Each structure stands twice: as C-alpha cells, then as structure tokens.
Amino acid sequence: MAQKKNQTNPRILIVTPEITYLPDGMGNMTNKLSAKAGGLADVSASLVSALYDLGADVHVALPHYRKMFHVDIGGFIDDELLIYKSKLPEDRIHLAEDRIFYYQDRVYSNSDQHDLKVALAFQREVINNIIPTVKPDLIHCNDWMTGLIPAEARMLGIPSLFTFHNIHTLKATLATIEDRGIDAAEFWSNLFYSRPPYNYEESRDNNLVDLLCSGIFSSHFINTVSPTFMREIVENQHEFVPGNIQHEVAGKYHAGCASGILNSPDASADPETDKYLVENYDITNHFEAKRANKIYFQERLGLEINPDAPLFFWPSRLDPVQKGCQLVAEILYQVVEKYRDNGLQIAFVANGAYQQVFHDIVYQHDLYKRVGVCNFEEGLSHIGFAASDFLFMPSLFEPCGLPQMTSVIYGSLPIARDTGGLHDSVFHLDVEHNTGNGFLFESYDSGGLAWAIDQAMAFHRLDEHTRGIQIGRIMEESKKCFNHSVTAQAYIDIYQQMLHRPLVDEVFEKAK
C-alpha cells in the first residue's frame, strides 16, 4: 500500500550501518555516537547534518552499537548521547535493537557469517519497526547491509535511493533471511537471485539472494562514490566487479536512474584547525608553516633536516593489488638518485603488505636520510599532509579516494593515476593558465609514474613566489570544492528529483 505523501516537508529516512559526527552538539568521530569503518560514516553524518540544518524532516536509522556509543550495559545513556538527542530529537533517531551488535567494538568483523547476522538483525528492525514508525516519503539506503530494504520500500510504494560505497556483498537464502525475523515472502520478487527464480517455494531454500545486487536491482535510483567510477562499472572496465552487479548498474545508468557523487574528506582535515600540526596555516601563511611542519616531520622519520627539500608522501595502505605501491618500488632508487642534488625525499606513513619491500630498498641502497618508512599513526599522517609538497596516489583503480582531496586542502599536490575518483578530483596543473591541482598520468606502469614525478619536480624548481601563488589558489579552491556541504547538496538534488518537488520548499530556496 502506497504511503500518503507529505507535500510540504517530505520525510527522509537515512538507513546506514555507519555514522560519525552529526549536527552541532551531537558529537563527531572522536565523541560517543560514532561507528565508522570507512567513508560511508562521514557521508551519512554530513548528509543528516545538512538536511537537519535546512529544516528537513530527516530521520536516521542505525544499529544500536552500545559499546561503541559508550552506553553501559545497564542502559544508562551518557551525557554525550543525551546532547545528541537534544539536537536531533529522540523521535528522529532510530536505534535498531539486537544483542548481536550491542557489544561490537567495530562495524564489521572478520567473519562473513557474523556480519550477515548483524545485517539481517539491522534490516529486520528497520523493516518491521522503524519504517512503520517513521512512515517516510523517501528511504536512502547504504551498502550491502541495507540491501533488502529497497525491496520492501518498492512493495510499500516508497521511493528509495541506494548508495554503494564499495562492491562488497554477502548472500543468503530466503529461508535464512526469514529465520532472522524478516517476512521476505511479501517482497521476494523484488530481490536479486543467483539464478532466475521460478517461484517463491522453489527458490526459498537454495537460491541465494545477493544483498548488494538486490539493493541496486530494487531501488528507484542508485549512486556510487564518483562519476567516473560509475562510468567505469557501466563500461565493464574492472574485473573485480561481478557481472550481475555490472549488468544491474548499467541498466539503471542507461535508464537515467544512476549517478556518481564524490565523497569528501573529514571536516577535521583543515590545516587552519588541525590539532596535530606543529603550526597551523591558511592561504596567507602556508609557505613558512609548511616548512615548520616539514622540519618536525623530517626529525620524526630520521630524514635529513632540509625545509627546502621536495618531499613526497605516501598516505594510504601499502596494497599492491589496488594502490600501486609496487610502481614506486620499481623506480624508488632511480628517482632519489636522479634528484639527489635537489635533496628529494620520500616518506611512507602506512601499513600493508609492501612495507617490508621499502624497508629492504632503503637498507640495500642506504637511503635512510632520503626515504622514511614507518607504521601508520594518525597524528603523524596529518603532519605528513602538511609537511609534504607532493602526494602519491598511483592507484590501479580508485572508486573515490580521499587522500588526494585532503592533500590539496593542505597544499600538497597529488601525483595520481587517471582513474575513478582520482579523475574527478585531480586535474593536471597548468601554471600558465592558473588551473589544475596536481599531476595525472594514464599508463599504469612505473614509466607513467616517473613522468608525473618529473612534472612535479619541474614545478618545484619554479621560483617560490610562483609556487606560493599556485599552492594558495589550490588550497582555496579545494576547500570550496571538497567538503561535506557540497557532497550533501548533491544528494539533496537527487532527493528532489526523486520526489519531483523541492525538498524543503521555502527553507531550501533560501539555502540555495
């Protein structure tokens, strides 16, 4: 039965397994109501905050992670959660209840079986209790853990948006789903199966339901985390994207029901306020402040103390399957030797399978004063963005990527391969025309990376005044482009398109 539509202020229900900060006074990723495994948490938080500040009738549903929310086993809510509920009233916060996620200390475990139970418990509460309570005009679901809900929404006649932040999925039979308390029989035909179903009875016990693909299949509109990654999926450019998901995404895309929206860096990624920096800065004093941070960073990593040295920074996990760290390894010694007279330095603040390879290269060639390798540390990573001149992002594929957006806010220019979200956020620097923010290369090999490094070094050899003007411009432009308000506005535009009317009438028009 279709829901009665609210013509003045449509009610939006955002369903997410992760969240960090929320509107002012509700806490952020370092406070109590925080459950984060990736960028989804930040996007969900910024969207709820933006909608709330616009005056929208926004509701949020998430698992009641008592341990992560710092609510004791007696059920007493601490001051931080009380403040949260005073900002967004309790009737707008819908915490799904089930013991399976009460004592979790992280969103996902290393067990698919456990994660499936968590996902089904969450969706059971949303379908059975939260949707009937909220009576939303639109439901926004996120990732595989919410993949059954668009099928229920379609059965109820409620428009649904499904956002997938990665390609991970799990599968379960209808029998398993129903044994967890979800009456899938009422919306079974809206789900996506491993093989075409003949009827409900035939499929119930042995035809696996793909949760991510079901969300894509049954929702009214889909989006992923960058426009180019969406296009790459549609064009079948990535072997790791299963054929069924590629087919369903392509179908939605060609029907005009799919888009890509870039994620944004965490709001704390701001050199003006970053608590980890030795010296904070903005576009007016970035030159000297970055030098001060560079000196401290060099001391911490055992590099030669030289504030004029061009410093290249590796910010993400050392994963040779996706991140392209092996391309750096192939040319590391040659690059350091080529630019030895310039004092070139490279710093890795990252964990991962390839870390030992870089330790071995440093040892073999005695590069200890030129190349630093250490485990990831949050504060040191922040200083790395502030201290560095350039950032490595030579990924084979990158659905979105956040380091390249963070780095330009800090005045560190990315060296990135032209793929996915990197294509949508890194633009080749053209000093003459005052455009661009980094250095893009196309070929996924060490030759392409070496060419981009040469381009970066050509920029570094320019006079300080010219470099300073360009870095200041890039910092200013990046802060305006790469923030949660911009990301949230893109989602609001989709909501309006789906609802065929302004989201918050007069309030929204004023905000525009």
Residue pairs with C-beta under 8 A, 6 or more apart in sequence:
1 156
1 157
2 156
2 157
2 158
3 135
3 136
3 137
3 156
3 157
3 158
4 135
5 137
6 57
6 137
7 501
8 505
9 55
9 56
9 57
9 504
9 505
10 56
10 57
10 137
10 138
10 495
10 499
10 501
10 503
11 57
11 58
11 59
11 134
11 135
11 136
11 137
11 138
12 51
12 56
12 57
12 58
12 59
12 136
12 137
12 138
12 139
12 140
12 495
12 503
13 59
13 60
13 61
13 130
13 131
13 134
13 136
13 138
13 139
13 140
14 44
14 47
14 48
14 51
14 58
14 59
14 60
14 61
14 140
14 142
15 60
15 61
15 62
15 126
15 130
15 139
15 140
15 141
15 142
15 146
15 149
16 40
16 41
16 44
16 60
16 61
16 62
16 142
16 146
17 35
17 40
17 62
17 63
17 107
17 119
17 122
17 142
17 143
17 145
17 146
18 35
18 36
18 37
18 38
18 40
18 41
18 44
18 62
18 107
18 142
19 33
19 34
19 35
19 36
19 41
19 44
19 45
19 48
19 60
19 62
20 28
20 29
20 34
20 36
20 41
20 42
20 44
20 45
20 266
21 27
21 28
21 29
21 31
21 34
21 42
21 45
21 46
21 49
21 267
22 33
22 45
22 48
22 49
22 52
22 60
22 84
22 87
22 88
23 48
23 49
23 52
23 53
23 87
23 88
24 87
25 83
25 84
25 86
25 87
26 33
26 83
26 84
26 87
26 88
27 33
27 34
27 80
27 81
27 83
27 84
28 34
28 45
28 267
28 268
29 36
29 41
29 42
29 266
29 268
31 80
32 69
32 70
32 78
32 80
32 81
32 84
33 69
33 80
33 81
33 84
34 41
34 68
34 69
35 41
35 62
35 63
35 65
35 68
35 69
35 107
36 42
36 107
37 106
37 107
37 108
38 165
38 166
39 165
39 225
39 263
39 400
39 402
40 142
40 143
40 163
40 165
42 263
42 264
42 266
42 484
43 142
43 163
43 165
43 263
43 264
43 484
43 487
44 60
44 142
45 484
46 264
46 267
46 484
46 485
46 487
46 488
47 140
47 484
47 487
47 488
47 491
48 58
48 60
48 88
49 484
49 488
50 484
50 485
50 488
50 489
50 492
51 58
51 488
51 492
51 503
52 58
52 87
52 88
54 492
54 503
54 504
54 507
54 508
54 511
55 504
55 507
56 503
56 504
56 507
56 508
58 88
58 92
59 92
59 93
59 94
59 134
59 136
60 88
60 92
60 93
60 94
61 94
61 95
61 96
61 125
61 126
61 130
61 134
62 94
62 95
62 96
62 122
63 95
63 96
63 98
63 101
63 118
63 121
63 122
64 71
64 95
64 96
64 97
64 98
64 101
64 102
65 101
65 102
65 104
65 107
66 72
66 73
66 102
66 103
67 102
67 103
67 104
67 105
68 104
68 105
68 106
69 81
70 78
70 80
70 81
71 77
71 78
71 81
72 78
77 85
84 93
85 93
94 126
94 130
94 133
94 134
96 121
96 122
96 124
96 125
96 126
96 129
96 130
97 125
98 121
98 122
98 124
98 125
100 114
100 117
100 118
100 121
101 118
101 121
101 122
104 118
108 115
109 115
109 118
112 170
115 145
115 170
116 170
116 172
116 176
117 180
118 145
119 144
119 145
119 146
119 170
119 211
120 172
120 176
120 177
120 180
120 181
120 182
121 180
121 181
122 145
122 146
123 145
123 146
123 147
123 148
123 149
123 182
124 180
124 181
124 182
126 146
126 149
127 148
127 149
127 152
127 182
128 181
128 182
131 139
131 149
131 152
131 153
131 156
131 158
136 158
137 158
137 159
137 499
138 158
138 159
138 160
138 161
138 495
138 498
138 499
139 149
139 150
139 153
139 158
139 159
139 160
139 161
140 160
140 161
140 163
140 491
140 495
141 147
141 149
141 150
141 160
141 161
141 162
141 163
141 215
141 219
142 162
142 163
142 164
142 165
143 163
143 164
143 165
143 166
143 168
143 212
143 215
144 164
144 168
144 169
144 170
144 211
144 212
144 215
145 211
146 162
146 215
147 162
147 169
147 210
147 211
147 212
147 213
147 214
147 215
148 177
148 182
148 184
148 187
148 191
148 209
148 211
148 214
148 215
149 160
149 215
150 160
150 162
150 190
150 214
150 215
150 218
150 219
150 220
151 187
151 188
151 190
151 191
151 214
151 218
152 186
152 187
152 190
153 159
153 160
153 218
153 219
154 160
154 187
154 190
154 218
154 219
154 220
155 186
155 187
155 190
159 220
159 221
159 498
159 499
160 218
160 219
160 220
160 221
161 219
161 220
161 221
161 222
161 223
161 491
161 494
161 495
161 498
162 215
162 216
162 218
162 219
162 221
162 222
162 223
163 222
163 223
163 224
163 225
163 261
164 212
164 215
164 216
164 222
164 224
165 224
165 225
165 263
165 399
165 400
166 399
167 212
167 240
167 241
167 242
167 245
168 212
169 210
169 211
169 212
169 213
169 242
169 245
170 211
171 194
171 208
171 209
171 210
171 211
172 208
172 209
172 211
173 204
173 205
173 206
173 207
173 208
173 209
174 184
174 185
174 188
174 191
174 200
174 203
174 204
174 205
174 207
174 209
175 204
175 205
177 184
177 209
178 184
178 185
178 204
184 191
184 209
185 200
187 218
188 197
188 200
188 203
189 197
189 200
190 214
190 217
190 218
191 209
191 214
191 217
191 218
192 209
192 210
192 213
192 214
192 216
192 217
192 218
192 244
192 248
193 203
193 207
193 208
193 209
193 210
194 207
194 208
194 209
194 210
195 207
197 203
197 207
210 244
210 245
212 245
213 242
213 244
213 245
213 248
215 222
216 222
216 245
216 248
216 249
216 252
217 248
220 257
220 498
221 252
221 257
221 258
221 259
221 494
221 497
221 498
222 249
222 252
222 257
222 258
223 230
223 258
223 259
223 260
223 261
223 494
224 230
224 233
224 249
224 260
224 261
224 399
225 260
225 261
225 262
225 263
225 399
225 400
225 421
226 260
226 261
226 262
226 263
226 399
226 400
226 420
226 421
226 423
226 424
226 425
227 259
227 260
227 261
227 262
227 424
228 260
228 419
228 420
228 421
228 423
228 424
229 260
229 397
229 398
229 399
229 400
229 420
229 421
230 249
230 253
230 258
230 259
230 260
231 260
232 238
232 397
232 419
232 420
233 241
233 245
233 246
233 249
233 250
234 246
234 249
234 250
234 253
234 254
234 258
236 246
236 250
238 397
240 397
249 258
252 258
259 494
260 424
261 487
261 490
261 491
261 494
262 400
262 405
262 421
262 424
262 425
262 482
262 487
262 490
263 400
263 402
263 421
263 487
264 402
264 405
264 482
264 483
264 484
264 486
264 487
265 402
265 405
265 406
265 409
265 482
265 483
266 402
267 483
267 484
268 274
269 382
269 385
269 406
269 409
269 410
270 409
270 479
271 277
271 280
271 281
271 282
271 286
271 289
271 385
271 386
271 409
271 410
271 411
271 475
272 280
272 281
272 282
273 280
274 280
274 382
274 386
276 378
276 379
276 380
276 382
276 383
277 289
277 293
277 382
277 383
277 386
278 292
278 293
278 296
278 383
278 386
279 288
279 289
279 292
279 293
280 289
281 288
281 289
281 290
281 386
282 475
283 472
283 475
283 476
284 472
286 411
286 468
286 471
286 472
286 475
287 464
287 468
287 471
289 386
290 386
290 387
290 411
291 307
292 307
293 383
293 386
293 387
294 307
294 309
294 311
294 387
294 388
295 305
295 307
296 383
296 387
297 303
297 311
297 347
297 380
297 383
297 384
297 386
297 387
297 388
298 304
298 305
298 306
298 309
298 311
298 345
298 387
299 305
300 380
300 383
301 347
301 349
301 372
301 374
302 368
302 369
302 372
303 309
303 345
303 347
303 369
303 370
303 371
303 372
304 343
304 345
304 369
304 370
306 343
306 345
308 343
309 342
309 343
309 344
309 345
310 339
310 342
310 343
310 344
310 345
310 389
310 390
310 456
310 457
310 460
311 345
311 346
311 347
311 387
311 388
311 389
311 390
312 344
312 345
312 346
312 347
312 388
312 389
312 390
312 391
312 392
312 415
312 453
312 456
313 346
313 347
313 349
313 384
313 385
313 387
313 388
313 390
313 391
313 392
313 407
313 412
314 325
314 328
314 346
314 347
314 348
314 349
314 350
314 391
314 392
315 349
315 350
315 381
315 384
315 385
315 391
315 392
315 393
315 403
315 406
315 407
316 323
316 350
316 393
316 403
317 323
317 350
317 351
317 352
317 376
318 325
318 348
318 350
318 351
318 352
318 353
318 354
318 355
318 358
319 325
319 352
319 353
319 354
320 326
320 353
320 354
321 396
322 395
322 396
322 397
322 398
323 352
323 393
323 394
323 395
323 396
324 393
324 394
324 395
324 396
324 417
324 444
324 449
325 352
325 354
325 357
325 358
325 394
326 354
326 357
327 394
327 444
327 445
327 446
327 448
327 449
328 346
328 392
328 394
328 446
328 449
329 354
329 357
329 358
329 361
330 446
331 446
331 449
331 450
331 453
332 346
332 358
332 361
332 367
332 371
333 361
333 365
333 367
334 450
335 344
335 346
335 450
335 453
336 344
336 346
336 365
336 367
336 370
336 371
338 344
339 457
340 370
342 457
342 460
342 461
344 370
344 457
345 370
345 371
345 372
346 370
346 371
346 372
347 371
347 372
347 373
347 384
347 387
347 388
348 355
348 358
348 371
348 372
348 373
348 374
349 374
349 375
349 376
349 377
349 380
349 381
349 384
350 375
350 376
351 375
351 376
355 373
355 375
358 371
358 373
359 373
361 367
361 371
362 368
362 371
362 373
374 380
385 391
385 406
385 407
385 410
385 412
386 410
386 411
386 412
388 407
388 412
389 412
389 413
389 456
389 460
390 412
390 413
390 414
390 415
390 439
390 456
390 460
391 403
391 404
391 407
391 412
391 413
391 414
391 415
391 438
392 414
392 415
393 401
393 403
393 404
393 414
393 415
393 416
393 417
393 422
393 426
394 415
394 416
394 417
394 441
394 444
394 449
394 452
395 401
395 416
395 417
395 419
395 420
395 422
396 417
396 419
396 444
397 419
397 420
398 417
398 419
398 420
398 421
398 422
399 420
399 421
400 420
400 421
401 416
401 420
401 421
401 422
401 425
403 414
404 414
404 416
404 421
404 422
404 425
404 426
404 438
405 425
405 478
405 482
406 482
407 413
407 414
408 414
408 437
408 438
408 474
408 475
408 478
408 482
409 475
409 478
409 479
409 482
410 475
411 471
411 472
411 474
411 475
413 429
413 437
413 438
413 439
413 456
413 459
413 471
413 474
414 422
414 426
414 437
414 438
414 439
415 438
415 439
415 441
415 449
415 452
415 453
415 456
416 422
416 426
416 438
416 439
416 440
416 441
416 452
417 440
417 441
417 442
417 444
417 448
417 449
418 426
418 440
418 441
418 442
422 440
423 440
425 482
426 437
426 438
426 439
426 440
427 435
427 436
427 437
427 438
427 440
428 436
428 438
428 439
428 440
428 455
429 435
429 436
429 437
429 438
429 439
429 455
429 459
429 470
430 436
431 459
431 462
431 466
431 470
434 470
434 473
437 474
437 477
437 478
439 452
439 453
439 455
439 456
439 459
440 452
441 448
441 449
441 451
441 452
442 448
459 467
459 470
460 467
480 486
492 503
492 508
495 503
496 502
496 503
502 508
502 509
504 511
